[in-house]
Every structure is written in structure tokens, then in C-alpha cells.
Amino acid sequence: MPDAVLVFTFSPVQPFIAEARRAADLYAGSRILVELAKAAARAVADAGGNLVYPAALNGDIPNKLVAVVPWDRARTVAERAERTLREQWAAIAASARRELERLGPAPDMVWDAIWQRQVVGPWQVYWAAAAFANGNATLAYAAAYRKAERALAAAKRTRAFDQAEEPGLKDTLSGRRSALRTGPLNPRDYWAAVARHPAVTAARLRPAGRERLDTLGAVKRFGDLAKHPFPSTSSVATADFLHRARAQAADALHAYRRAVQALLGEHAYPVRSDQDWPYDGDLFYQETLTPGSLAGRYTLLNPDATALERARAQLRGLHKAAGGPPSPYYGVVMLDGDDMGKRIGNLLNEQNPLAAHRDLGRCLSDFAATVRPLAEGDQYRASVIYNGGDDVLLLAPLTTALSVAQALAEEFKRKTGGTASAGIAVVHHFYPLDAALVAARAAERLAKDVDGKAAVCVRVLKRSGETTDMRSRWQDLGTTFTDLVRLFTEDGAGQPLASRFPYDVAASAYGLTIPDERFQAELCRLLTRHRNGQHPAAPDPAQWAGRLTDWAQRLPQPDTGSTTDELARWLVFARFVAQGGGE
């Protein structure tokens, strides 16, 4: 009979995922973590444990497990879970080793020494168990859980780790560990040889030794879990453009596809099973169709000048037929449940804390089951990287990044009764991915600093070097932002509201720092000045002045400036989204 609580976890999580040069690395890292957590969870269940959290093992699950187990078998259950986790990691790593043996120079003693040193080191496992004070699980669960959590926290603080020496040229994902190599070949030459294999495209490994992987990077890039395709940041940024092209310009899309095939020939590698467009989204940008870019990204040297000009012309036609070129920006979205530790603490004070904790686990599993269908559908066209419990990481086109985060926060509240906050980093599709993750994490922390939370922070990193932050509570945001984007979007009748409006508001905000009647009157004046009276969707100045003033009154106080400044930043961002990231 279960008479103890077992809490089991492993790390690192965020650092392991964040060691990435491309979106597929992020996705593979998250898949590895999920498979390790599932292996440990199944081992707990097989050894007689009864999982409390997570409530289900379908879909993604977090790296922390809570179970009730027989006290006299707690150590056995935990050790079995750890052993199974490490066996699962060994199997995942072995699949990558087999692939590298097939694709590259044969491993020797030098290669094997690096592999063995790095493959055994990444995972630290922690667990703690506490027995029920009496035989009644309902009454004793809360005290045992708190005791196990304290013991787990102490174990994390006191455990020491051996630092292995990592000599020589480092890998290009982490920059900290030795890149794989053989005795005769230095890391650059070894990885250049792997990249020359006909089965290795530039999307998988940059040629000429420009990417060098250690064991962990190799597992992400060449293991079995890497065989599941995941879109590049360029494909994410152009997802809404491709959707628009299918609907409005199918003939032009197909003509451009044929032109790309004629230009690239054997260098045209598909990245998805899509008859309309099987290639990467970077080919929707004119800057890709240059000799330098084609050589670097597609190993196409000396492209045929006629074929290149024909492809450029077809792309210009596609842009025109689809209503404009794609945005070069996309969003990294991090969503996290608010005050989850406090929620668990509160439910432990309920009459039946074990049942309450299980109910929360079921609610979180229900939410997790909705994330991918909601986010990846045609409405938002996002790509989910990780979705475990109350924690979501995804990439989305510029036009849907904020709206998908808002929809997920609303779904989280419906499913769990709690609130969630989000950080969004809006970056250029060529911006370093690890830096984009850092920016999104920083934005998430700023959202969590809002009183009462249930908030979002957007950090925009323009290619010009300018960085802008803005925050709002979800409730205050409502539909105002999406309505503003429509006002700044040009259609056949023009643009309902001129692009100059946000900048004039920003100028006025310097002198009008309080969102009061004077500020509202100034907004009304500027709206009257900048509205397109001939457009059927032109904003009503008095109505919109009141709406924007009310929003400014409710915005969180920024660290610098006023809430009227913050409103101006939101207006500038709405114009930025409406115009596809135009400066």
C-alpha cells in the first residue's frame, strides 16, 4: 500500500534545450527531455508507484514527477526510475552514433574518448521521499509532500559535480565542450567530411566545417528523434505568407516553385511533405536569391544567371500576387502558469490534499492536450517546441505571436482555473536563436513582475539594433491590439489610420505623462488628424481616444517613462505588425 511521497526530477532542462543554432535543435532537445521524463514515469508506475503528477503520459510531460509509493520500496522505485532514464538516454545517443558512423569518417580512439566522456555526463538526477506520518494517505499526504520537497531542494543545493576537462576546439552549439574529431582529422575537417555525405543537406549541417558538434549536439542533430521535421525560423516567419499565397496566389506559388527547382537542381532539398511548397521558407526572401546566399545555404556555386533572374522575377510576381512580401520577423513565445508553487501550497491545505493535487495534475494534462491543436492550426500557424504541464515554448509568425499567447493563456484559465503569463521576443529570422531565447525568458520575467500577473511582455529586437519592451495584463489587452493592427493594415481602400499616428502619440506622451482628460483630448485630436475618412473602417476619434486612454490608465508602470509612453510603444508595435516588420 502506498504510504510515502516520492518526488523525482532531473536537470538540466532549459540550458540543454537552449544549446541550439536552429529551431530543429530546440525541438530535438525538448523531445529528448520528454522521452527521458516518460521513461522515468513509466518506471515509477511499473515499480508500484502511483503517479500524482503528471496525471497522464500522453503528449509532453514535465521533468518533475510526484508519486505515492510504498515507503519500504521508495528507494527501489527511485533508483529504477533513474536507471531507466539513463538507459533511455543511452538508446537515444546510440541512434546518433550509428548515424554518424554511417555518414562520417570511422570513429577511432580519439573520437570514442570524447564521446564516452560527454555521453555519461549531462544528466543530474534528484529525488526525495517522505513517509506518511500515519496510515491515512488523505491526512498525511500534505505533510509528507512538504517534507519531500524540502529534502529535494536540499539535495539540489548540496550535490557536487565533477568538471571534466574539455580540450581543443569547442562545439558551435554550447561553445563549452570539445567538438567530436578523430585522430587524423581536426574538428573542422571531421565535420566537413560528415557534411560532404550526399545524405547530409545544408539544412542538417552547415558545410566546410562551419558547424562542429559535440556529443550532445550530435544526438540532437543525428539521433532518431531528429528525424521528425521541424520548421526553421525562416519557415516560421513565412508561415502566414505561405498560407496567404496558397489562398490568393496558388498559380504564382507553383510557378515560383518550378523556378526554384530549375535554379537549384540537385541542391533543392525538401524539408516538408507539401506539394505546393516543399522547401524552406528562406527561399521566399529576395536576399536568399543571391550567389553568396545560395552558396552558403544551398552549396550552389556559380548559379546559372538566367535561371537566377527568372527565379527572382517569379518571386517578385508571387509577392505581388500574395499581397506583399513575407515579414522577416517572428516571435519566440514562453508561457508559464502563475504562482504554481503557491497553488500547490494552497491545495495541500484542503480537506483531501492528495485528491486535490491529482485534480490539478489532470487539469494541467487537459490543458497540455489542447496546446498543439490550438497553436498549430490555421488560425495561428505556430510551431510548438515544448508543452509540459504549465510551461509552453513555441515559435509563431509575427502576425500571430501575441494572439496565440493570449489564446493559450485563456485556455489555461479555462482548463486549470489559474492564470498564466507570457514573454514574447520578436526577432529577425536570422537573429541568433540562443539570444532570442534569452530575450524571451527576460520578457517572461518582466511579465511575472506585474502585480497580479496574468500579463504579457513583448520585447521587440529590431535588426537596426533598437530594443523595445511593453507590458499589459491580458484582461486589459482584450481585443484592442488586434483591432489596432487592422487599423494600420492597408487594403484596397487604403489604410484606416495613418502610420504616423503612433509616433505623434509618442511625441505627445513626453509632455502628457498622465492618461487623463488632457491626454484623451490629444488622442482625439491626433485620431481626427490621421484617420482616413474615406475608409469604411476609419476609427471614430472620440470612441478610440476613450478606449486608448482607458488602456493607458490600466497599463503596468514601466521602469522608465510613463504609461502614456507605454501606450505609444504598443501603438508603434501594432503598426510594426500590420506592416510586416517594416521599420
KOLKELO-756425 format. One line per 2 residues: number of its first residue (from 1); for each residue y, x, z negated of C-alpha. Coordinates in nm, 2 decimals. Each point is the difference from the previous one (the first is absolute). Layout:
N
NUM> Y,X,Z  ...
***
This chain:
583
1> 0.00,0.00,0.00  0.34,0.14,0.09
3> 0.18,0.10,-0.32  0.25,0.26,0.12
5> 0.28,0.05,0.24  -0.01,0.28,0.26
7> 0.31,0.11,0.19  -0.07,0.23,0.29
9> 0.25,0.17,0.24  0.04,0.30,0.23
11> 0.28,0.19,0.15  0.20,0.12,0.20
13> 0.09,-0.32,0.19  0.36,0.01,0.13
15> 0.00,0.38,0.06  -0.33,-0.02,0.19
17> 0.13,-0.28,0.22  0.34,0.16,0.05
19> -0.15,0.32,0.15  0.05,-0.12,0.35
21> 0.16,0.09,0.33  -0.07,-0.32,0.17
23> -0.07,-0.36,-0.09  -0.37,0.03,0.07
25> -0.02,0.27,-0.28  0.15,-0.25,-0.24
27> -0.24,-0.27,0.10  -0.31,0.23,-0.02
29> 0.11,0.13,-0.34  0.03,-0.36,-0.13
31> -0.34,-0.09,0.15  -0.16,0.30,-0.18
33> 0.15,-0.11,-0.33  -0.12,-0.36,0.04
35> -0.35,0.12,0.09  -0.01,0.22,-0.31
37> 0.12,-0.28,-0.23  -0.25,-0.24,0.15
39> -0.28,0.25,-0.05  0.09,0.04,-0.36
41> 0.04,-0.37,-0.06  -0.34,-0.08,0.16
43> -0.16,0.27,-0.22  0.16,-0.16,-0.31
45> -0.15,-0.34,0.10  -0.34,0.15,0.08
47> -0.02,0.17,-0.33  0.05,-0.32,-0.19
49> 0.38,-0.02,-0.03  0.19,-0.32,0.06
51> 0.32,0.06,0.20  0.32,-0.15,-0.14
53> 0.24,0.17,0.24  -0.02,-0.01,0.29
55> -0.15,-0.34,0.02  -0.15,0.05,0.35
57> -0.10,0.30,0.21  0.09,-0.15,0.34
59> 0.30,0.15,0.17  0.20,0.28,-0.16
61> -0.03,0.06,-0.37  0.20,0.22,-0.24
63> -0.11,0.33,-0.15  -0.02,-0.14,-0.35
65> -0.30,-0.20,-0.12  -0.04,-0.20,-0.32
67> -0.34,-0.12,-0.11  -0.19,-0.13,-0.30
69> -0.32,0.20,-0.06  -0.26,0.05,-0.27
71> 0.14,0.25,-0.25  -0.32,0.20,-0.02
73> 0.01,0.04,0.38  0.38,0.05,0.05
75> -0.03,0.38,0.06  -0.29,-0.05,0.24
77> 0.18,-0.26,0.20  0.32,0.21,0.02
79> -0.19,0.31,0.10  -0.20,-0.19,0.26
81> 0.33,-0.13,0.15  0.14,0.35,0.01
83> -0.31,0.14,0.16  -0.01,-0.28,0.26
85> 0.37,0.06,0.08  -0.06,0.37,0.06
87> -0.30,-0.07,0.21  0.20,-0.24,0.21
89> 0.27,0.26,0.05  -0.27,0.26,0.10
91> -0.13,-0.24,0.26  0.34,-0.07,0.14
93> 0.08,0.37,0.01  -0.34,0.08,0.16
95> 0.08,-0.23,0.29  0.32,0.20,0.07
97> -0.19,0.33,-0.02  -0.26,-0.12,0.26
99> 0.28,-0.10,0.23  0.18,0.33,-0.03
101> -0.33,0.18,0.06  -0.03,-0.20,0.32
103> 0.36,0.05,0.12  0.10,0.35,-0.11
105> -0.12,0.36,-0.05  -0.32,0.02,-0.21
107> 0.08,0.03,-0.37  -0.08,0.34,-0.16
109> 0.01,0.14,-0.35  0.38,0.01,-0.01
111> 0.03,-0.36,0.12  -0.26,-0.12,-0.24
113> 0.16,0.17,-0.30  0.33,-0.18,0.06
115> -0.18,-0.33,0.06  -0.22,0.02,-0.32
117> 0.29,0.11,-0.21  0.22,-0.29,0.11
119> -0.25,-0.28,0.03  -0.11,0.01,-0.36
121> 0.35,0.01,-0.15  0.21,-0.30,0.09
123> -0.11,-0.28,-0.24  0.06,-0.02,-0.37
125> -0.19,-0.28,-0.17  0.11,-0.15,-0.33
127> -0.17,-0.27,-0.21  0.01,-0.13,-0.35
129> -0.21,-0.26,-0.18  0.05,-0.19,-0.32
131> -0.24,-0.22,-0.19  0.08,-0.36,-0.11
133> 0.08,-0.01,-0.37  -0.24,-0.29,-0.04
135> -0.25,-0.18,0.22  0.23,-0.26,0.13
137> 0.13,0.12,0.34  0.27,-0.26,0.02
139> 0.16,0.11,-0.33  -0.06,0.38,0.03
141> 0.08,0.06,0.36  0.38,0.05,-0.04
143> -0.03,0.26,-0.28  -0.28,0.19,0.19
145> 0.20,0.00,0.32  0.31,0.14,-0.17
147> -0.20,0.27,-0.17  -0.17,0.10,0.33
149> 0.34,0.01,0.17  0.14,0.23,-0.27
151> -0.30,0.23,0.03  0.03,0.01,0.38
153> 0.37,0.09,-0.02  -0.08,0.28,-0.24
155> -0.28,0.13,0.23  0.25,0.01,0.29
157> 0.25,0.20,-0.21  -0.24,0.26,-0.14
159> -0.24,0.08,0.29  0.05,0.34,0.15
161> -0.07,0.09,0.36  -0.10,0.33,0.15
163> 0.24,0.12,0.28  -0.19,0.14,0.29
165> 0.16,0.28,0.19  0.09,-0.11,0.35
167> 0.08,0.32,0.21  0.11,0.03,0.36
169> 0.17,-0.24,0.24  0.04,-0.35,-0.16
171> -0.09,-0.33,0.15  0.27,-0.21,0.16
173> -0.06,-0.32,-0.19  0.04,0.12,-0.36
175> 0.14,0.34,0.06  -0.18,0.11,-0.32
177> -0.36,0.08,0.10  -0.17,0.25,0.23
179> -0.06,-0.13,0.35  -0.35,0.01,0.12
181> -0.09,0.30,0.21  -0.29,0.22,0.09
183> -0.03,0.38,-0.04  0.08,0.09,0.36
185> 0.27,-0.27,0.04  0.32,-0.05,-0.20
187> 0.09,-0.36,-0.08  0.23,-0.04,0.30
189> -0.27,0.12,0.24  -0.28,-0.20,-0.17
191> 0.19,-0.33,0.02  0.13,0.08,0.35
193> -0.37,0.03,0.10  -0.08,-0.34,-0.16
195> 0.29,-0.16,0.18  -0.12,0.13,0.34
197> -0.32,-0.21,-0.03  0.01,-0.28,0.26
199> -0.07,-0.26,-0.26  0.31,0.11,-0.21
201> 0.31,-0.16,0.12  0.36,0.09,-0.10
203> 0.01,-0.32,-0.20  -0.28,0.14,-0.21
205> 0.11,0.36,-0.03  0.30,0.18,0.13
207> -0.10,0.27,0.25  0.06,0.38,-0.01
209> -0.06,0.03,-0.38  0.32,-0.19,-0.08
211> -0.21,-0.21,-0.25  -0.23,0.18,-0.25
213> -0.21,-0.19,-0.24  -0.16,0.08,-0.33
215> -0.32,-0.18,-0.12  0.18,-0.31,-0.12
217> 0.21,-0.03,0.32  -0.31,0.05,0.21
219> -0.18,-0.28,-0.19  0.29,-0.23,0.07
221> 0.02,0.09,0.37  -0.36,0.05,0.09
223> -0.21,-0.20,-0.24  -0.17,-0.33,0.08
225> 0.28,-0.20,-0.16  0.24,0.16,0.25
227> -0.18,-0.17,0.29  0.18,-0.33,-0.09
229> 0.32,0.00,0.21  0.34,-0.03,-0.17
231> 0.33,-0.02,0.19  0.24,0.29,0.00
233> 0.35,-0.04,-0.13  0.11,-0.03,0.36
235> -0.24,-0.28,0.06  0.12,-0.17,-0.32
237> 0.36,0.03,0.10  -0.07,-0.15,0.35
239> -0.24,-0.28,-0.12  0.26,-0.27,0.03
241> 0.11,0.14,0.34  -0.35,-0.02,0.13
243> -0.03,-0.35,-0.13  0.32,-0.09,0.18
245> -0.12,0.17,0.32  -0.33,-0.19,0.01
247> 0.19,-0.33,-0.03  0.30,0.07,0.22
249> -0.09,0.28,0.24  -0.38,0.02,0.05
251> 0.03,0.10,0.36  0.25,0.28,-0.08
253> -0.23,0.12,-0.29  -0.30,0.02,0.23
255> 0.20,0.18,0.27  0.12,0.26,-0.26
257> -0.36,0.04,-0.12  -0.11,0.09,0.35
259> 0.29,0.24,0.04  -0.10,0.17,-0.33
261> -0.36,0.03,0.12  0.11,0.15,0.33
263> 0.23,0.25,-0.19  -0.24,0.11,-0.27
265> -0.33,-0.03,0.17  -0.27,0.15,-0.22
267> 0.26,0.07,-0.27  0.05,-0.37,-0.06
269> -0.21,-0.08,-0.30  -0.04,-0.35,-0.14
271> 0.07,-0.06,-0.37  -0.10,-0.37,-0.01
273> -0.21,-0.26,0.18  0.28,-0.18,0.18
275> -0.02,-0.08,0.37  0.38,-0.06,0.01
277> 0.10,0.33,-0.17  -0.28,0.23,-0.13
279> 0.24,0.30,-0.06  0.22,0.12,-0.28
281> 0.34,-0.15,-0.05  0.18,0.32,0.05
283> -0.03,-0.06,0.38  0.24,-0.29,-0.04
285> 0.29,0.25,-0.06  0.18,0.17,0.28
287> 0.01,0.33,-0.19  -0.38,0.02,0.02
289> 0.02,0.01,0.38  0.13,0.36,0.01
291> -0.19,0.31,0.10  0.03,0.15,-0.35
293> -0.11,-0.31,-0.18  -0.29,-0.06,0.23
295> -0.12,0.36,-0.04  0.02,-0.02,-0.38
297> -0.14,-0.34,-0.06  -0.24,-0.04,0.30
299> -0.07,0.36,0.10  0.13,-0.10,0.35
301> 0.15,0.32,0.15  0.22,-0.02,0.32
303> -0.02,-0.38,0.05  0.04,-0.12,0.35
305> 0.37,-0.06,0.05  -0.05,-0.31,0.22
307> -0.25,-0.16,-0.25  0.23,0.08,-0.29
309> 0.31,-0.16,0.17  -0.21,-0.31,0.09
311> -0.11,-0.04,-0.36  0.36,0.04,-0.13
313> 0.11,-0.27,0.25  -0.28,-0.23,-0.10
315> 0.09,0.05,-0.37  0.36,-0.08,0.07
317> -0.11,-0.32,0.17  -0.23,-0.09,-0.29
319> 0.29,0.05,-0.25  0.22,-0.23,0.20
321> -0.27,-0.27,0.05  -0.09,0.00,-0.37
323> 0.36,-0.04,-0.11  0.07,0.36,-0.10
325> -0.17,0.32,-0.11  -0.20,0.03,-0.32
327> 0.15,0.10,-0.32  -0.07,0.36,-0.10
329> -0.01,-0.10,-0.37  -0.27,-0.15,-0.22
331> -0.04,-0.08,-0.37  -0.23,0.15,-0.26
333> -0.06,-0.28,-0.26  -0.13,0.05,-0.35
335> -0.05,-0.31,-0.21  -0.11,0.00,-0.36
337> -0.05,-0.26,-0.27  0.27,-0.01,-0.27
339> -0.08,0.08,-0.36  -0.38,-0.01,0.05
341> -0.06,0.19,-0.32  0.21,-0.25,-0.20
343> -0.19,-0.29,0.17  -0.33,0.15,-0.11
345> 0.13,0.05,-0.35  0.11,-0.36,-0.02
347> -0.33,-0.14,0.12  -0.19,0.21,-0.26
349> 0.18,-0.21,-0.26  -0.14,-0.32,0.14
351> -0.28,-0.20,-0.16  -0.26,0.14,0.24
353> 0.13,0.34,0.12  -0.31,0.09,0.20
355> 0.02,-0.32,0.20  0.37,0.04,0.05
357> -0.05,0.36,0.13  -0.27,-0.12,0.24
359> 0.23,-0.28,0.12  0.27,0.25,0.08
361> -0.25,0.22,0.18  -0.10,-0.30,0.21
363> 0.36,-0.09,0.08  0.07,0.36,0.11
365> -0.32,-0.01,0.22  0.12,-0.33,0.15
367> 0.34,0.16,0.08  -0.16,0.31,0.15
369> -0.22,-0.22,0.23  0.32,-0.15,0.15
371> 0.19,0.32,0.06  -0.15,0.11,0.33
373> -0.02,-0.34,0.17  0.36,-0.07,-0.10
375> 0.15,0.34,0.08  -0.19,0.09,0.31
377> 0.04,-0.33,0.18  0.23,-0.07,0.29
379> 0.29,-0.11,-0.23  0.04,0.35,-0.15
381> -0.22,0.24,0.20  -0.02,0.24,-0.29
383> -0.28,0.25,-0.06  -0.15,0.01,-0.35
385> -0.09,0.34,-0.14  -0.10,-0.08,-0.35
387> -0.05,-0.33,-0.19  -0.14,0.03,-0.34
389> 0.07,-0.25,-0.27  0.37,-0.02,-0.05
391> 0.08,0.30,0.22  0.07,-0.02,0.37
393> 0.10,0.27,0.25  0.07,-0.09,0.36
395> 0.20,0.09,0.31  0.20,-0.26,0.19
397> 0.24,-0.03,0.30  0.36,0.02,-0.09
399> 0.05,-0.37,0.07  -0.27,-0.12,-0.24
401> -0.01,0.27,-0.28  0.22,-0.20,-0.24
403> -0.14,-0.34,0.09  -0.37,0.11,-0.05
405> 0.09,0.15,-0.33  0.17,-0.32,-0.11
407> -0.30,-0.21,0.12  -0.24,0.21,-0.19
409> 0.21,-0.02,-0.32  0.00,-0.38,0.04
411> -0.38,0.00,0.05  -0.04,0.23,-0.30
413> 0.19,-0.25,-0.22  -0.21,-0.30,0.14
415> -0.33,0.17,-0.06  0.06,0.18,-0.33
417> 0.29,-0.17,-0.17  0.18,0.33,-0.03
419> 0.28,0.18,0.20  -0.01,0.30,0.23
421> 0.26,0.24,0.12  0.02,0.21,0.31
423> 0.15,0.32,0.13  0.06,0.04,0.37
425> 0.08,0.32,0.18  0.14,-0.06,0.35
427> -0.05,0.32,0.20  -0.01,0.12,0.36
429> -0.35,0.01,0.15  0.01,0.38,0.02
431> 0.12,0.04,-0.36  -0.25,0.20,-0.21
433> -0.25,-0.24,-0.14  -0.03,0.17,-0.34
435> 0.38,-0.02,-0.04  0.00,-0.36,0.09
437> -0.26,-0.07,-0.27  0.22,0.18,-0.25
439> 0.30,-0.22,0.10  -0.20,-0.32,-0.02
441> -0.12,0.10,-0.35  0.36,0.08,-0.11
443> 0.11,-0.34,0.14  -0.28,-0.17,-0.20
445> 0.12,0.16,-0.32  0.35,-0.12,0.07
447> -0.13,-0.35,0.05  -0.19,0.02,-0.33
449> 0.33,0.09,-0.18  0.15,-0.34,0.08
451> 0.02,-0.22,-0.31  -0.28,-0.25,0.01
453> -0.14,0.17,0.31  -0.14,-0.22,0.28
455> 0.22,0.21,0.22  0.01,0.22,0.31
457> 0.18,0.32,0.08  0.04,0.11,0.36
459> 0.07,0.37,0.07  0.12,0.06,0.36
461> -0.03,0.36,0.13  0.18,0.01,0.33
463> -0.07,0.28,0.24  0.36,0.10,-0.02
465> -0.07,0.11,-0.36  0.17,-0.29,-0.18
467> -0.20,-0.16,-0.29  0.08,-0.34,-0.14
469> -0.15,-0.20,-0.28  0.03,-0.37,-0.07
471> -0.16,-0.23,-0.26  -0.04,-0.38,-0.05
473> -0.22,-0.23,-0.20  -0.24,-0.20,0.22
475> 0.13,-0.33,-0.13  0.36,0.10,0.10
477> -0.10,0.14,0.34  -0.17,-0.33,0.10
479> 0.05,-0.05,0.38  0.35,0.15,0.00
481> -0.11,0.34,0.15  -0.21,-0.15,0.28
483> 0.28,-0.25,0.08  0.25,0.29,0.02
485> -0.23,0.19,0.24  0.01,-0.30,0.23
487> 0.38,-0.01,-0.01  0.01,0.36,0.12
489> -0.27,-0.04,0.27  0.12,-0.04,0.35
491> -0.14,-0.26,0.23  0.10,-0.17,0.33
493> 0.31,-0.14,-0.16  0.10,0.33,-0.16
495> 0.01,0.09,-0.37  0.09,-0.27,-0.25
497> 0.17,0.26,-0.23  0.16,0.32,0.12
499> -0.15,0.33,-0.11  0.34,0.11,-0.14
501> -0.02,-0.25,-0.28  -0.21,0.20,-0.24
503> 0.23,0.30,0.03  0.31,-0.20,-0.06
505> -0.17,-0.15,-0.31  -0.07,0.36,-0.12
507> 0.36,0.09,0.05  0.12,-0.30,-0.19
509> -0.25,0.06,-0.28  0.18,0.33,-0.10
511> 0.30,-0.21,-0.12  -0.19,-0.32,-0.10
513> -0.27,0.12,-0.24  -0.06,-0.33,-0.17
515> -0.17,-0.28,0.19  0.26,-0.27,-0.10
517> 0.22,-0.25,0.19  0.21,0.28,0.16
519> -0.31,0.17,0.14  -0.14,-0.34,0.12
521> 0.33,-0.07,0.17  -0.01,0.34,0.17
523> -0.35,-0.06,0.12  0.11,-0.34,0.14
525> 0.28,0.18,0.19  -0.23,0.26,0.14
527> -0.26,-0.25,0.10  0.26,-0.21,0.18
529> 0.12,0.32,0.18  -0.35,0.12,0.10
531> -0.19,-0.31,0.08  -0.08,-0.09,0.36
533> 0.14,-0.35,0.02  -0.18,-0.05,0.33
535> -0.34,0.06,-0.14  -0.19,-0.31,-0.12
537> -0.12,0.20,-0.31  0.34,0.13,-0.10
539> 0.03,0.01,-0.38  0.22,-0.24,-0.19
541> 0.25,0.23,-0.17  0.05,-0.20,-0.32
543> -0.38,-0.06,-0.05  -0.10,0.36,0.07
545> 0.28,0.14,-0.21  -0.12,-0.20,-0.29
547> -0.36,0.09,0.06  0.07,0.38,0.02
549> 0.23,-0.01,-0.30  -0.27,-0.17,-0.21
551> -0.25,0.26,0.11  0.24,0.29,-0.09
553> 0.05,-0.16,-0.35  -0.37,0.02,-0.05
555> -0.07,0.35,0.14  -0.11,0.27,-0.25
557> 0.28,0.23,-0.09  -0.04,0.32,0.21
559> 0.02,0.34,-0.16  0.32,0.07,0.20
561> 0.24,-0.25,0.14  0.01,-0.37,-0.05
563> -0.21,-0.30,0.09  0.24,-0.07,0.29
565> -0.09,0.35,0.13  -0.36,-0.09,-0.04
567> 0.05,-0.32,0.20  0.16,0.20,0.27
569> -0.30,0.23,0.01  -0.23,-0.30,0.05
571> 0.22,-0.13,0.28  -0.01,0.34,0.17
573> -0.37,0.01,-0.03  -0.04,-0.35,0.14
575> 0.20,0.11,0.31  -0.22,0.32,0.02
577> -0.31,-0.21,0.00  0.14,-0.25,0.26
579> 0.09,0.28,0.23  -0.33,0.18,-0.03
581> 0.13,0.29,-0.21  0.30,0.07,0.22
583> 0.25,0.23,-0.17
***
